[in-house]
Amino acid sequence: MMLEPSIDSLQKQIKSKYTLVTLSARRARELKQGSAPMISHSTSHQQVGVALEEIRDGKLTYIEADEIQERTETT
């Protein structure tokens, strides 16, 4: 069974497959624990699929550790 959207298509937004998989797994865990989806209509019935759709729609992103450190150093 293939997940949609595909990881390859999502790499246009998040270049690293490792980051993409980690981000979607963490978000899927949040959804499983009762967090509300950030999209109104999902085609997926699984939490990982919902997380991938949130990434595709730009609702779920991440900040690299280097950027966080730079932000805290400038304030």
Protein Blocks (a to p, Z undefined) as FASTA:
>chain_A
ZZdddfklmmmmmmblklmmmmmmmmmmmmmnopacfbfbdcbfbfklmmmmmmmnopac
cddfklmmmmmmmZZ
